[in-house]
Amino acid sequence: MSDALARLRRWEESGATWRVLVRTPESVELALLTCDAGEEVDRLRSGDRAVLDHVAAREEDRERDA
């Protein structure tokens, strides 16, 4: 697992959320949000294919749950 994906998964496992700010076919930039008020506290930028796939899968899950 890449460092970027490990960081994102730890973020999710702690109950916090994220929002896609910018996405290209080669990279993604995420706003890392607090779990309570949804305030941005950091950003994660990555071109790692594992991160791109993880983000795409999570967004598909969210669309199905909506």
C-alpha positions as CSV (number, residue, x, y, z in Angstrom):
1,M,0.0,0.0,0.0
2,S,1.3,3.4,-0.9
3,D,1.9,6.1,1.7
4,A,-0.8,8.3,0.2
5,L,-3.4,5.5,0.3
6,A,-2.4,4.5,3.8
7,R,-2.8,8.2,4.9
8,L,-6.2,8.4,3.2
9,R,-7.4,5.1,4.8
10,R,-6.3,6.2,8.2
11,W,-8.2,9.4,7.7
12,E,-11.4,7.5,6.8
13,E,-10.9,4.9,9.6
14,S,-10.8,7.7,12.2
15,G,-14.2,8.8,11.1
16,A,-13.2,11.9,9.1
17,T,-14.3,12.6,5.5
18,W,-12.9,14.0,2.4
19,R,-14.1,15.9,-0.7
20,V,-12.6,15.9,-4.2
21,L,-11.4,19.3,-5.2
22,V,-9.6,18.6,-8.5
23,R,-9.5,15.4,-10.5
24,T,-7.7,14.7,-13.7
25,P,-7.1,11.3,-15.3
26,E,-3.6,11.4,-13.8
27,S,-4.2,12.8,-10.3
28,V,-6.6,13.9,-7.6
29,E,-6.6,16.6,-4.9
30,L,-8.7,16.0,-1.9
31,A,-9.8,18.3,0.9
32,L,-9.4,16.3,4.2
33,L,-12.4,17.3,6.4
34,T,-13.0,17.0,10.1
35,C,-15.5,14.4,11.2
36,D,-17.7,16.8,13.2
37,A,-18.0,20.1,11.4
38,G,-16.6,19.1,8.0
39,E,-14.0,21.8,8.1
40,E,-11.0,21.4,5.8
41,V,-7.8,20.8,7.8
42,D,-5.5,19.5,5.2
43,R,-5.2,18.4,1.6
44,L,-3.9,15.3,-0.1
45,R,-2.6,15.4,-3.7
46,S,-1.7,12.2,-5.4
47,G,-1.2,10.6,-8.8
48,D,-1.0,7.2,-7.2
49,R,-3.2,4.8,-9.2
50,A,-4.2,3.1,-5.9
51,V,-5.5,6.4,-4.5
52,L,-7.3,7.2,-7.7
53,D,-9.0,3.8,-7.7
54,H,-9.9,4.1,-4.0
55,V,-11.5,7.5,-4.5
56,A,-13.5,6.3,-7.5
57,A,-14.7,3.3,-5.6
58,R,-15.8,5.3,-2.6
59,E,-17.6,7.8,-4.8
60,E,-19.5,5.0,-6.5
61,D,-20.4,3.7,-3.0
62,R,-21.7,7.1,-2.0
63,E,-23.8,7.4,-5.2
64,R,-25.4,4.0,-4.6
65,D,-26.2,5.0,-0.9
66,A,-27.8,8.3,-1.9
